[in-house]
Amino acid sequence: MEITQTPSTFPIAGVVFAWAMPATGNGYEIPLFEIEATLNDPNFSVWLHLNLSNTQVQRWLEKTTLVPERVVDLINEGENLSRIERIEKLDDCLLMVMNDFHQEFGDESADATLGTLWAIITPRLMISLRNNPLRTTDKLRFDLRNGQLNPTSAIELFHELLDLRAEQLRSLLVYLSANMDDLEENLLKGREFPEHESIGRIRIQCSRLRRHFSPELIALHRLLKRLPYWFSDDDKGRLQDDVDLLTYLVQEINGLYDRAKVLQDEQAAHVAEFNARNLQVLSVMTVIFLPMTLITGVMGMNMEDLPGLKGSFYEIMVLMAIAGAAVYAGLKLKRII
């Protein structure tokens, strides 16, 4: 899709980041008021990262000739629905609705919540849109500014985006796996039981990750079968690598989910055994002291004719001990204890 026209009023307020990529390399950040001129220059590929919650961006998408109308409709549908994982090939434009992690300021190892990233890719333009700050796009901006990445085209930049998102997912899975290892080790060594909330939180998070990334993996497999014509053989091979990596990560998510489920079942079995053992001790103690309690109750009745009322206290205590020992011996004989 050739970029031949841009709108006269570009939504400067809604631009989060703009990057120019000449074919010779050495990309640079575009000043806000030079974005239109750079878009019109056929010697540059451009990445526009926009804030979709900005009303100026929403109006610009409806009016611009850079994005097909059908793509804008799909984006609007995605705003109204809770979440969509879909990839659509429309003319020379590729729309990908991806999952990304919200940017959380503070502990990077904290549980990450998922957000939606819309990516519109053409031969010379990539437009990414988000409602809230996302971790992968922020990392991509940081790497571009620091010269760690030097893409020469929009599709190459898109591959870098997929790689960084996979790295973020892999880091989260490593963190969850380490927590799972600690919980399993504590349980196997007979230490205090892991908190049920910790295992449940890992299992729920793995379930959420699987629910969101599995449909995206299926969509990527479908894309491989019907790539746009402007995907080169190298682009196809790199996309296949991205799909293979995401497949491996989804398998890791499934494995962590199964481990959490097994650990929950094992913990439940240990807790049931612990409770049963304690209940058995309490039951035995109750049976042992039952005759003592009975004798104490009988002897405590205010009836003058009952034996032992005028006798020795020690005789009654010996009688109670003999009764308890007899019950204990009977339980041993029956192998109840």
Protein Blocks (a to p, Z undefined) as FASTA:
>chain_A
ZZfbdcfbdcfklpmbdcdddfkgjiadddfklmmmmmmpmkbccdddddfkbmklmmmm
mmpmkbcfklmmmmmmmmmpmbdcddddehjbccdddddddddehjfkbccddddddddd
dfkbccdddfbdcfklmmmmmmmmnopaccfbfklmmmmmmmmmmmmmmmmmmmmmmmmm
mmmmmmmnopacddfklmmmmmmmmmmmmmmmmmmmmmmmmmmmmccfklcfklmmmmmm
mmmmmmmmmmmmmmmmmmmmmmmmmmmmmmmmmmmmmmmmmmmmmmmmmmmmmmmmmmmp
ccfklghklmcfklmmmmmmmmmmmmmmmmmmnomZZ
